[in-house]
Amino acid sequence: MLVMGYMSGTSLDGVDVAMIETDGERIAAFGPTALIDFSATERKTIEQATRDALVWDGDGAPPTSFRHAEAVIDDVHLRAGRHAIEQTGRHPDLVGFHGQTLLHRPERALSVQVGDPQALADALGIPVVAQLRQDDLRAGGQGAPLVPAYHAALAEHLGLPRPLAFLNVGGVANLTWVGEDDTLVAFDTGPGNGLIDLLVQARSTGRYDDGGRLAAAGKVDHRVLQTLLSHEHFRARGPKSLDRHDFPLEWTRDHSLEDAAATLTVFTAEAIALAATTLPAPPAMWVVCGGGSHNPTMMRALRERLGHCQTADEIGLRGDFVEAEAMAFLAVRSLLGLPLTYPGTTGVPRPSTGGRLFKPASLPDVQPN
């Protein structure tokens, strides 16, 4: 099947869209990709909804800002999808839609994503699979990370050495360990770029530490670093997941922007290195995806602590679009009733499928081929 997947991460860069051909078990081919940026106004709308979500925290009626954010998400996803379809000249058979996460509280089986999959299905005229986290949460899992099944398929497709670790450094950082027997272990390691982004946005006109230049010019405060690493998340065994707002910024309030960025960058790398010590066996190779892979200061810190690290782009993958590709892959698995999550990835009691199919009224039932 030709399948289109979307991802709109917590870094709020915009909407990633990617197409792949897959049967839900193997990857046959990679199709076009695109990033549609959020405008400043669109980003502010989503940021307001995220702030409101933290105050609301699942108590009572959702804030009205959720509806405004959903309208933005629906519009930008539709534009991104139409752009990708124009690029390839073909309509995909199926769409995988994640939506925009505003709040993630797995301890209460609560994960809030905005976006209307039915509206997207109707507008594109293509069946959409969405709500990929909720069944896992209801079954007792963390609802994240969702991508490990796709990481395993990538490892098989490229013939990568095992054991292997995929590391996604997005707003939150998460890893997937793929064993020689295809055993999967996955969890959120801690903050990725999210804290650094929030720091830069609060103190400058920028949105992120472009090229890691701020961190490279700063000095790490090891006292603050140890305080951050004392967070209860690092004492818990995986599977475990996070919201990017679970770590406060006030520990760096009295530091220069450069020193704070340096400390938070090393915090991300140290948290990942700490996570690596809990894996069943040391990875022969680390594949780094997400925005952090474009940050030379972050990559240097990771290589110093982990050893053999390569970016996804360096081994021929589309590192910025792996998660969008994964949503396409998971959509087919959902359609076929194949597992999306596993005891070793989210803590769900048994391999679990999930997701819901939203069909445009004008089309017949979608059939896998």
C-alpha positions in Angstrom: 0.0 0.0 0.0 1.0 3.6 -0.6 0.5 5.2 2.8 0.9 8.8 4.0 1.9 9.6 7.6 1.9 12.8 9.6 3.8 14.0 12.6 3.5 17.3 14.4 5.9 17.2 17.4 6.2 19.2 20.6 8.9 21.4 19.1 6.2 23.0 17.0 8.2 23.5 13.9 5.3 22.5 11.7 3.8 19.4 10.2 6.0 16.6 8.7 4.4 14.4 6.1 6.0 11.4 4.4 4.9 8.6 2.1 6.1 5.0 2.1 5.0 1.8 0.5 4.5 -0.9 3.0 2.5 -4.0 4.0 2.8 -3.2 7.7 5.7 -5.6 8.2 8.3 -4.6 5.5 9.2 -1.4 3.8 9.0 -1.6 0.0 9.8 2.0 -1.0 10.1 5.5 0.3 7.9 8.3 -1.2 8.0 12.1 -1.0 8.3 14.1 2.1 7.5 17.7 3.1 7.5 20.0 6.0 4.8 22.7 6.2 5.9 25.3 8.8 3.5 26.8 11.3 3.2 30.5 11.0 3.9 32.6 14.0 0.2 33.1 14.7 -0.5 29.3 14.3 2.3 28.5 16.6 1.1 30.9 19.3 -2.4 29.3 19.1 -0.9 25.9 19.8 1.4 27.2 22.5 -1.6 28.8 24.3 -3.5 25.5 24.1 -0.4 23.7 25.6 -0.2 26.2 28.4 -3.9 25.8 29.1 -3.5 22.0 29.0 -1.0 22.1 31.8 -3.3 24.1 34.0 -6.4 22.0 33.1 -4.5 18.7 33.6 -7.6 16.7 32.7 -9.9 18.2 35.3 -13.3 19.3 34.0 -14.2 20.6 30.5 -11.3 21.1 28.1 -10.3 24.7 27.6 -11.8 26.5 24.5 -8.2 27.0 23.3 -8.1 23.3 22.4 -10.7 24.0 19.6 -8.6 26.8 18.2 -5.5 24.7 18.2 -7.4 21.8 16.5 -8.5 24.2 13.7 -4.9 25.1 13.1 -3.8 21.4 13.2 -6.5 20.4 10.8 -5.7 23.2 8.3 -2.0 22.7 8.2 -2.3 18.9 8.0 -4.6 19.3 5.0 -2.2 21.6 3.3 0.7 19.3 4.0 -1.2 16.3 2.7 -2.3 18.0 -0.5 1.3 19.2 -1.1 2.6 15.6 -0.8 0.0 14.2 -3.1 0.8 16.8 -5.7 4.5 15.8 -5.4 3.9 12.1 -6.0 1.0 12.4 -8.4 -0.8 9.6 -6.6 -3.4 9.4 -3.9 -2.3 7.2 -1.0 -4.5 4.3 0.0 -4.4 5.2 3.6 -3.3 8.0 6.0 -1.7 7.7 9.5 -2.6 10.7 11.7 -1.0 11.4 15.1 -2.4 14.8 15.9 -0.8 17.4 18.1 0.0 16.4 21.6 -1.0 19.0 24.2 -0.7 16.9 27.4 0.7 13.4 28.2 -0.1 11.9 31.7 0.3 8.2 31.3 0.0 7.5 35.0 -3.6 8.6 34.6 -4.1 7.0 31.2 -4.5 10.5 29.8 -2.9 11.6 26.5 -4.4 14.6 24.7 -3.9 15.0 21.0 -5.9 17.6 19.0 -6.9 17.2 15.4 -10.0 15.9 13.7 -9.2 12.7 11.7 -12.8 12.5 10.3 -12.5 16.0 8.9 -9.1 15.1 7.3 -10.5 11.9 5.8 -13.4 13.8 4.3 -11.3 16.6 2.9 -8.7 14.3 1.4 -11.1 11.6 0.4 -8.8 9.0 1.9 -9.3 6.7 5.0 -7.4 7.9 8.0 -6.2 5.8 11.0 -5.8 7.9 14.2 -6.0 7.6 18.0 -3.0 5.3 18.1 -2.2 5.8 21.8 -5.5 5.3 23.5 -5.9 1.5 23.3 -2.4 1.1 24.8 -3.2 3.5 27.6 -6.5 1.7 28.4 -4.7 -1.6 28.5 -2.2 -0.3 31.1 0.6 0.9 28.8 2.4 4.3 28.8 1.0 5.1 25.3 4.5 6.0 24.2 6.8 5.6 22.5 4.9 4.5 19.4 7.7 4.3 16.8 9.7 1.1 17.9 7.9 -1.3 15.5 8.9 1.0 12.7 12.5 1.2 13.9 12.7 -2.6 13.8 11.4 -2.6 10.2 14.1 0.0 9.3 16.8 -2.1 10.9 15.6 -5.1 8.8 15.3 -3.0 5.6 18.8 -1.6 5.9 20.5 -4.8 7.3 21.8 -2.8 10.3 23.9 -4.6 12.9 22.3 -5.8 16.1 21.9 -5.0 18.9 21.0 -1.5 17.6 19.6 1.6 19.2 17.6 4.3 17.5 17.6 7.5 19.3 15.1 10.2 18.6 16.0 13.6 20.0 12.9 15.6 19.6 11.1 17.7 22.2 11.5 14.6 24.4 14.2 12.1 23.7 13.4 8.4 23.4 15.2 5.3 22.3 14.5 1.9 20.8 16.8 -1.0 21.4 16.5 -3.8 18.7 18.0 -7.1 19.9 19.5 -9.8 17.7 16.3 -11.8 18.1 14.2 -8.7 17.3 13.4 -8.1 21.0 12.3 -4.5 21.4 13.1 -2.3 24.5 12.0 1.3 24.3 11.3 4.3 26.6 11.6 8.1 27.0 15.1 8.8 28.2 14.4 12.4 29.4 14.3 15.8 27.8 15.5 16.2 24.2 15.4 19.6 22.7 12.3 20.7 24.5 13.9 22.4 27.5 16.5 24.1 25.4 13.8 25.4 23.0 11.8 26.7 26.0 14.9 28.4 27.4 15.8 30.1 24.1 12.2 31.2 23.5 11.9 32.7 26.9 15.2 34.7 26.7 15.7 35.6 23.1 14.0 36.2 19.8 15.0 32.7 18.6 13.1 29.5 18.8 16.0 27.0 19.3 19.7 26.8 19.7 20.6 27.0 16.0 23.6 24.8 15.4 24.2 24.4 19.1 26.1 27.7 19.1 24.7 28.9 22.4 25.6 25.7 24.2 29.1 25.6 22.5 29.8 29.1 23.9 28.6 28.2 27.5 29.9 26.4 30.5 28.1 23.5 32.1 27.0 24.0 35.8 27.6 20.5 37.2 25.8 21.3 40.4 22.6 22.1 38.4 23.2 19.1 36.2 23.3 16.7 39.2 20.1 18.3 40.5 18.3 17.8 37.2 19.5 14.1 37.0 18.1 13.5 40.5 14.5 13.7 39.0 12.4 10.6 39.8 12.2 9.7 36.1 15.8 8.5 36.2 15.2 6.2 39.1 12.4 4.4 37.4 12.9 1.4 35.1 11.4 1.4 31.6 9.1 1.4 29.9 8.4 5.0 30.9 7.3 8.1 29.1 7.3 11.9 29.7 5.7 15.2 28.9 8.3 17.8 27.8 7.1 20.1 30.6 7.9 17.6 33.4 11.3 19.3 34.0 11.4 22.8 35.4 13.6 25.6 34.0 14.0 27.5 37.2 17.3 25.7 38.0 19.0 27.8 35.2 17.3 31.1 36.1 20.5 32.7 37.4 22.7 31.5 34.5 23.6 33.3 31.3 21.7 32.0 28.2 24.9 30.3 27.0 25.7 28.5 30.3 22.0 27.5 30.7 22.0 26.1 27.1 25.3 24.2 27.7 23.9 22.7 30.9 20.6 21.6 29.4 22.4 20.1 26.3 24.6 18.0 28.5 21.6 17.1 30.7 19.9 15.6 27.6 23.1 13.7 26.7 23.7 12.5 30.3 20.1 11.3 30.6 20.5 9.3 27.4 23.9 7.8 28.6 22.2 6.9 31.9 19.4 5.1 30.0 22.0 3.2 27.9 23.3 1.5 31.1 19.9 -0.2 31.6 19.8 -1.8 28.1 20.0 -5.6 27.8 23.3 -5.3 25.9 25.4 -2.3 24.6 24.3 -1.3 21.1 26.7 -1.9 18.3 25.5 1.3 16.8 23.3 4.3 17.6 21.2 5.9 14.9 20.2 9.5 15.9 17.0 11.0 14.4 15.0 14.2 15.1 16.1 17.8 15.5 18.9 17.0 17.9 20.8 15.2 15.0 21.3 18.7 13.4 22.9 20.1 16.6 26.7 19.6 16.4 27.1 20.4 20.1 24.5 17.8 21.0 26.0 15.2 18.7 29.5 15.7 20.1 28.1 15.2 23.7 26.3 12.1 22.6 29.4 10.6 20.8 31.5 11.3 23.9 29.1 9.3 26.0 27.7 6.6 23.7 30.5 5.8 21.2 29.4 4.8 17.7 26.7 7.3 16.8 25.6 8.2 13.3 22.8 10.4 12.3 19.9 8.8 10.3 20.8 11.0 7.3 24.4 9.6 7.4 23.1 6.1 6.8 20.7 7.0 4.1 17.5 7.6 6.1 15.3 10.7 6.2 16.0 11.6 9.8 13.5 14.5 10.0 10.7 12.3 8.7 11.2 8.9 10.5 8.3 9.6 12.9 6.0 10.6 10.0 7.0 7.5 8.1 6.3 5.5 11.3 2.7 6.9 11.5 2.1 5.6 8.0 3.6 2.2 8.9 1.5 1.9 12.1 -1.7 2.8 10.2 -1.3 -0.3 8.1 -0.5 -2.4 11.1 -3.7 -1.0 12.8 -5.7 -1.9 9.7 -4.4 -5.4 9.8 -4.8 -5.9 13.5 -1.0 -6.2 14.0 0.6 -5.1 17.3 1.6 -1.4 17.6 3.0 -1.6 21.1 4.7 -4.3 23.2 5.5 -5.0 26.9 9.1 -3.9 26.3 8.1 -0.6 24.7 5.2 0.8 26.6 4.7 -1.7 29.4 1.4 -2.9 28.0 0.7 -6.5 29.3 0.8 -8.1 25.9 1.5 -7.1 22.3 -1.3 -4.7 21.5 -2.9 -3.3 18.4 -4.9 -0.1 18.4 -6.1 2.9 16.4 -9.4 3.7 14.9 -10.3 3.9 11.2 -12.1 7.0 9.9 -13.6 6.5 6.4 -14.7 9.3 4.1 -18.4 8.9 3.5 -17.9 8.8 -0.2 -15.5 5.9 -0.3 -16.0 2.1 0.2 -14.1 0.2 2.9 -10.4 0.3 2.5 -8.8 -3.1 1.9 -5.1 -3.9 2.5 -3.2 -5.3 -0.4 
